[in-house]
Amino acid sequence: MKKEKIKKMKRHLLTSADVAKMFDVTRATVNLWNRKGILKGGRTLGGQARYHKKDIQKLGKELAVLSDN
């Protein structure tokens, strides 16, 4: 892959720590959400979890709707 394409892909992926900060939860909670299927994540070749930014934004919107009710 070209370096430009890799950089672009990385901008659309978030780490467990990134997601935890966004939702003000621990990384363990993010990992639990992943195991329970609440989040759809993938793994790097090194075993690190990564989440698509669009999926996380969608979850944020769903949680906001739930908290409004």
N, C-alpha and C positions, 0 to 999 in steps of 0.2 A: 504494500500500500504506500501511496505517496504520503509524505509528512503532512501536507496540507489537509488531506482527507482524515488522517488520524487526529490532528488537532481539532478539526471540526467535530468529529465524533466525540471526543473527550468533553467538549463544551456541552453536549447533550446528556452526559452521564454524570450521576451524582454518587458519592460514596455514602456509606452508612452514617458516617459522621455528619455529612452535609444534610442528609434527611433528618437526622436527630435534631440538629440545630433548627431546622425549619419548623419542626413540630414541637420543639421544646420537650423532647423525650430523650431517653438514653439510647445508646447504640444497641444495647441488649433488646430494647423494645422494638427497634426497627428490625432487628434480626428475627424476633418473635413474629412480627407482622409478616415478614417474608415467609417463614415456615408455615404460618396459618393461611397463606394465600391472600392476605390483605394487600400486600405489595407484590408486584412481579419484578423480580430482580434476576440478574445474571451474575456470572462469576468471570473474573479475568483468568488468564492462564495461571497466575500465581495464587488463585483462590480468593481474591478480594471481591467482595460484593459490589455491584454497580446497579444503579437504578436509572431508568430513563426519566429525564426531567418532565416530560409530558405526563407520564403516569403519576408522578408525585404531585404535579399541579392538579391533576384530575382528582386525586385523593383529597387534596386540600379543599377543593370546592365541595366535594361530597361531605366532608366533615363539617364544613361551614354551614351547609344546608341542615345537617342533623342538629347542630348546636343552636340553630335559629328556632327549631320546633320545641 
